[in-house]
Each structure stands twice: as structure tokens, then as C-alpha cells.
Amino acid sequence: MLAITAGYVAVGYAIELIRSSRMSKSAGGKSLGGGLKRVFDGLTLAVSILLLVGVVYPSVMALIGDTRLFAIVAGLAGVLYSLHAFVPEDLA
């Protein structure tokens, strides 16, 4: 989980650096968000991915029981929520 979160944060900063190097100061490029928000988004992505992977294993399926559909929807929502942070607000 820590590796996924760290990777997400690193990719976020890399995208921000690439965008800022391509945009001039006068273009008013917006930051993708940083600090705590970016770590929260990374943790949301990590937990969502682990939830989706966990649904595949029979022992986890037995524990989840009738909530499997909810777990899949919640996991997908978490992944999509985390990935939306990479899209700048002016493009969304």
C-alpha cells in the first residue's frame, strides 16, 4: 500500500513538473494540488486497488459475502476519484 501511495505522489509531482515546464507563467497554470491532498488521493487509490484485488480471492470473497457488489462499486469509485486529480480543473 505504501508503494502505491508513494508512486501516486511521485507521478503527481512529475506531471506537475512537466506541465509547469510547458506552460509559461503568464498562462496561469494551476497546481494539481499538493501535500496532504495528494497523499490522501494516493491512499484512496491504494486502498481501492487493494479492495478490488482482494475481491478476486476466495477467502476474501467469503468474508465479504453479500457486499461484493458494493465493494466493487466502492473500489472503482475510489480509483476513479484518485485518478481525476491528475486532470487539471480547467480541462475537467
Residue pairs with C-beta under 8 A, 6 or more apart in sequence:
1 43
1 46
1 47
1 50
2 46
4 42
4 45
4 46
4 49
4 50
5 39
5 42
5 43
5 45
5 46
6 42
7 42
8 38
8 41
8 42
8 45
8 46
8 82
9 38
9 39
9 42
11 86
12 32
12 33
12 34
12 38
12 41
12 42
12 85
12 86
13 34
13 38
15 32
15 86
16 31
16 32
16 34
19 29
19 32
19 88
20 29
23 29
29 88
30 88
30 89
30 90
32 38
32 85
32 86
32 88
33 41
33 85
37 85
38 85
41 81
41 82
41 85
42 82
44 78
44 81
44 82
45 78
45 79
45 82
45 83
47 78
48 74
48 75
48 76
48 77
48 78
48 79
48 81
48 82
49 75
49 79
51 71
51 74
51 75
51 78
52 72
52 75
52 76
52 79
54 60
55 61
55 64
55 68
55 71
55 72
55 75
61 68
64 71
84 92
